[in-house]
């Protein structure tokens, strides 16, 4: 009774906005990890393919195989898994033609030996930790790793990249990260006498730092209709791709002083009508939104009241109303109630609101 509507027209419009902003100066890698930020990877990837996008970024080998084998892509595509793989996963990269991320010497040795044993190529993008402090080879070790990959007959070095820690607004640390990366990439290309695909720009850098675009950019949240920050110096005309809504399943009149939901966190100030909506924290509606959010029913806002429960929330319809059982209540989406608004009320970010929409919420293309 809770569903997520997916607007592929909004998705296509967002891609067009990105393409116009780039103006042909860089290719786009569609970031479709985490089930395309909760939007359904098959719906999203197939649509991106029709928009001319043939590079895709996922979190790990499991997501890569789901995309590769799920039938969403009809044309040859490059799929890059961003996580540093376990040695036991490396044969799957080779067998299915998935590009791996290489971050350290130990994984290099495992990849080199497995590819040689199978006598089959393995495509590699080396990740440099220029300041994120997460995955990636240290800058002072990067050249040795790049050259070691080049010297391995069954490893194909097809790219090098980094990830910014704070790129939504211009700042000196992002410039420092970019300078570290570009110095290493230039040193490698000079020594190897060839160019290599370079990519650094996530959604924030795509908007705030054109120098970071390199050969390819990696928009994630922008594809799905949100900016990484409202303080981005450039704001593109993008629209939310997902709208989450649920049915009104019950309406009752309560007397003044009646408490609603667990722990009695809300009491009716006067005689009111209370609607129960078929969505709860098991659907991804955060418990932190208790008594701190609104829903849209027939275009009108109604406050959510009481503690959010696993499967239902309650809303205050006031002393009179025209709502009926079976009406749809919009939790967030494109109808004036955005994931940004709910994220602020839950002390989180739009990324989490989107990714938190659970698997039991049916995705439906509109």
C-alpha positions in Angstrom: 0.0 0.0 0.0 3.1 2.2 -0.1 4.6 2.8 -3.5 7.4 4.8 -5.1 6.4 6.4 -8.4 9.4 6.7 -10.8 9.3 9.4 -13.5 11.5 8.4 -16.3 10.6 11.7 -18.1 12.1 13.6 -15.1 15.2 11.4 -15.3 15.6 12.0 -19.0 15.2 15.8 -18.4 17.8 15.7 -15.7 20.2 14.0 -18.1 19.5 16.6 -20.7 20.3 19.3 -18.1 23.6 17.7 -17.2 24.5 17.2 -20.9 23.8 20.9 -21.6 25.9 21.9 -18.6 28.8 19.8 -19.8 28.4 20.9 -23.4 30.4 17.9 -24.7 33.5 18.5 -22.5 33.2 15.2 -20.6 31.5 11.9 -20.7 28.9 10.9 -18.1 29.2 7.9 -15.9 25.7 7.1 -14.5 26.0 6.3 -10.8 23.5 3.6 -10.2 24.8 2.1 -6.9 22.4 1.2 -4.1 19.7 0.2 -6.5 20.1 3.6 -8.3 19.7 5.5 -5.0 16.6 3.5 -4.3 14.9 4.2 -7.7 15.3 0.7 -9.2 18.5 0.1 -11.1 16.8 -1.6 -14.1 14.4 1.3 -14.7 17.2 3.9 -14.4 20.1 2.1 -16.2 17.9 1.3 -19.2 16.7 4.9 -19.5 20.3 6.3 -19.1 21.3 3.9 -21.9 18.7 5.5 -24.2 20.2 8.9 -23.3 23.6 7.8 -24.6 25.2 6.9 -21.3 27.3 3.7 -21.5 29.4 4.0 -18.4 27.9 3.0 -15.0 29.2 3.1 -11.5 28.1 0.6 -8.8 29.2 -0.2 -5.3 30.4 -3.7 -5.6 30.5 -6.9 -7.6 27.1 -8.0 -6.5 25.5 -4.8 -7.8 27.6 -5.1 -11.0 26.4 -8.6 -11.7 22.8 -7.6 -11.1 23.1 -4.8 -13.6 25.1 -6.9 -16.1 22.7 -9.9 -16.0 19.4 -8.2 -15.3 18.6 -7.3 -18.9 18.5 -3.5 -18.4 21.4 -2.9 -20.8 21.1 -3.7 -24.5 24.4 -2.3 -25.7 28.0 -2.8 -24.6 28.7 -0.9 -21.4 31.5 -0.3 -18.9 30.5 -1.2 -15.4 32.9 -0.1 -12.6 32.6 -1.4 -9.1 33.9 1.2 -6.6 34.6 -1.1 -3.6 38.0 -2.7 -3.2 37.2 -6.3 -4.0 38.0 -9.4 -2.0 40.3 -11.8 -3.7 37.5 -14.4 -3.8 35.4 -12.0 -5.9 38.1 -11.4 -8.6 37.2 -14.3 -10.9 33.7 -12.8 -11.3 35.2 -9.5 -12.5 37.1 -11.5 -15.1 34.3 -13.8 -16.2 31.7 -11.0 -16.6 33.9 -8.2 -17.9 33.4 -5.9 -14.9 36.0 -3.2 -14.2 37.5 -3.4 -10.8 38.8 -0.7 -8.5 42.4 -1.2 -7.4 43.5 0.5 -4.2 46.6 -1.3 -2.8 49.5 -3.6 -3.6 48.1 -6.7 -2.0 44.9 -6.7 -4.1 47.1 -6.0 -7.1 49.1 -9.2 -6.5 45.9 -11.2 -6.1 44.4 -9.7 -9.3 47.6 -10.2 -11.3 47.9 -13.8 -10.2 44.3 -14.8 -10.8 44.1 -13.1 -14.2 47.4 -14.9 -15.2 46.1 -18.2 -14.0 42.9 -17.8 -16.0 44.8 -16.3 -18.9 42.1 -13.7 -19.3 42.2 -9.9 -19.1 41.0 -7.9 -16.1 40.2 -4.2 -16.6 41.4 -2.0 -13.7 40.8 1.6 -12.6 43.3 2.7 -9.9 41.8 4.8 -7.2 44.0 7.4 -5.5 43.2 8.6 -2.0 43.9 12.3 -2.4 42.1 13.3 0.8 38.9 11.4 1.3 40.6 9.0 3.8 38.5 6.1 2.7 39.5 3.8 -0.2 42.5 4.4 -2.5 46.2 4.1 -2.8 48.3 6.7 -1.0 49.6 9.4 -3.4 53.3 8.5 -2.7 52.6 4.9 -3.7 50.4 5.6 -6.7 53.0 5.7 -9.4 54.5 2.3 -8.4 51.0 0.7 -8.4 50.1 2.2 -11.8 53.4 1.0 -13.3 53.0 -2.5 -11.7 49.6 -2.8 -13.4 51.0 -1.7 -16.7 53.7 -4.4 -16.4 51.2 -7.2 -15.8 50.2 -8.9 -19.1 46.6 -9.7 -18.1 45.8 -6.5 -16.3 44.4 -3.7 -18.4 44.8 -0.2 -16.8 41.8 1.6 -18.3 41.3 4.5 -15.8 42.5 6.4 -12.7 40.3 8.3 -10.3 39.8 9.9 -7.0 36.9 11.1 -4.8 36.4 14.5 -3.2 35.6 14.9 0.5 33.9 18.2 0.3 33.1 19.4 -3.2 29.6 21.0 -3.1 31.1 24.5 -2.6 34.5 25.8 -3.8 37.2 25.4 -1.1 40.9 25.0 -0.9 40.9 21.4 0.2 39.1 20.2 -2.9 41.6 22.2 -5.0 44.4 20.5 -3.1 42.9 17.1 -3.8 42.5 17.9 -7.5 46.1 19.1 -7.7 47.4 15.9 -6.0 45.4 13.8 -8.5 46.4 15.7 -11.6 50.1 15.7 -10.7 50.1 11.9 -10.4 48.0 11.4 -13.5 50.3 13.6 -15.6 53.4 11.9 -14.3 52.0 8.5 -15.2 50.9 9.6 -18.7 54.3 11.2 -19.3 56.1 8.0 -18.2 53.8 5.7 -20.0 53.6 7.8 -23.2 49.8 7.4 -23.3 46.7 9.0 -22.0 44.3 7.3 -19.7 40.7 7.9 -18.7 40.6 10.2 -15.7 37.6 11.0 -13.5 37.2 12.9 -10.3 33.9 15.0 -10.4 30.9 13.9 -8.4 27.7 16.0 -8.4 29.2 18.6 -6.2 32.4 19.1 -8.2 30.4 18.9 -11.5 28.7 22.1 -10.3 31.4 23.9 -8.4 34.8 23.0 -10.1 34.9 22.7 -13.8 38.6 22.0 -13.7 37.8 18.6 -12.1 35.7 17.4 -15.0 38.6 15.6 -16.7 37.5 12.9 -19.2 34.4 11.7 -17.3 32.1 13.0 -14.5 30.2 10.9 -12.0 26.8 12.5 -11.2 24.7 10.6 -8.7 22.2 12.7 -6.7 21.8 15.2 -9.6 20.5 12.4 -11.9 17.7 11.8 -9.3 16.7 15.4 -9.1 18.5 16.9 -6.1 21.5 19.1 -5.6 24.2 17.9 -3.2 23.8 21.2 -1.4 21.5 24.2 -1.7 24.7 26.2 -1.5 26.1 24.9 -4.8 27.3 27.9 -6.9 25.4 26.4 -9.9 21.9 25.2 -9.7 20.7 23.0 -12.6 17.0 22.6 -13.6 16.6 19.1 -12.3 13.4 17.5 -11.0 12.9 14.7 -8.4 12.6 11.3 -10.1 10.9 9.5 -7.2 7.6 10.3 -5.4 6.7 8.1 -2.4 3.1 7.8 -1.5 0.8 5.6 0.6 -2.9 5.0 1.0 -5.1 6.4 3.7 -6.3 3.2 5.3 -8.4 4.4 8.3 -10.0 7.6 9.6 -11.5 8.1 13.0 -12.7 10.9 15.2 -10.9 11.3 18.6 -11.8 13.4 21.6 -9.7 16.1 23.1 -6.8 14.7 25.1 -6.7 11.4 23.2 -3.1 10.2 22.8 -1.8 8.9 19.5 0.8 6.1 19.0 3.6 4.7 21.1 4.8 6.6 24.2 1.8 9.0 23.9 4.0 11.7 22.3 1.0 13.6 20.9 -2.4 14.4 22.4 -5.3 15.9 20.5 -5.8 19.5 21.6 -9.5 19.4 20.6 -11.8 16.9 19.0 -10.0 15.9 15.7 -10.0 13.4 12.9 -7.0 11.2 12.7 -6.0 9.3 9.5 -3.8 6.3 9.5 -1.5 6.0 6.5 0.0 2.7 5.3 3.7 3.7 5.6 6.2 3.4 8.5 9.8 3.1 9.3 9.9 -0.4 7.6 9.2 1.4 4.4 12.0 4.0 5.0 9.9 6.7 6.7 12.3 7.7 9.4 11.2 7.5 13.0 13.0 10.9 13.6 10.1 12.4 11.6 7.7 11.7 14.5 5.6 14.8 15.2 8.0 16.7 12.8 6.7 16.3 9.2 3.7 16.6 6.9 2.1 14.7 4.2 0.1 15.9 1.1 -3.4 14.6 0.6 -5.3 16.0 -2.4 -2.8 18.8 -2.5 -3.2 19.9 1.1 -0.6 19.5 3.9 -1.5 17.7 7.0 0.9 17.3 10.0 2.1 13.8 11.0 1.3 13.2 14.6 2.5 10.6 17.1 5.4 8.3 16.9 6.2 6.8 13.5 5.5 3.0 13.8 6.8 0.2 11.7 4.0 0.0 9.2 1.8 3.1 9.8 1.9 6.8 10.5 -0.9 9.0 11.7 -1.8 12.5 10.5 -4.1 15.1 11.9 -6.9 16.0 9.6 -8.2 18.8 11.9 -11.8 19.2 13.1 -13.3 18.8 9.6 -11.9 17.4 6.3 -12.8 15.9 2.9 -10.2 13.1 3.0 -11.5 9.6 2.2 -10.1 6.1 2.9 -8.2 5.1 -0.2 -6.8 8.6 -1.0 -3.1 8.8 -1.6 -0.8 10.6 0.8 2.4 11.9 -0.6 5.3 11.4 1.8 7.9 13.1 -0.5 8.5 13.7 -4.1 7.9 16.3 -6.8 4.6 17.7 -5.5 6.0 20.5 -3.3 7.1 18.2 -0.6 10.7 17.2 -1.4 13.2 14.7 0.1 15.3 17.7 1.1 12.5 19.0 3.4 12.1 15.6 5.1 15.9 15.1 5.3 16.3 18.4 7.1 13.5 17.5 9.6 15.2 14.1 10.1 18.7 15.7 10.5 20.0 13.8 7.5 20.5 14.3 3.7 18.4 13.7 0.7 20.7 10.8 -0.4 19.7 8.8 2.7 16.0 9.6 2.3 16.0 8.1 -1.2 18.2 5.1 -0.4 16.2 4.3 2.7 13.0 3.6 0.7 12.8 -0.1 1.5 12.5 -3.1 -0.8 8.9 -3.7 0.2 7.9 -0.4 -1.4 6.9 -1.2 -4.9 8.5 0.9 -7.6 6.2 1.9 -10.4 7.0 3.8 -13.6 4.7 6.7 -14.4 
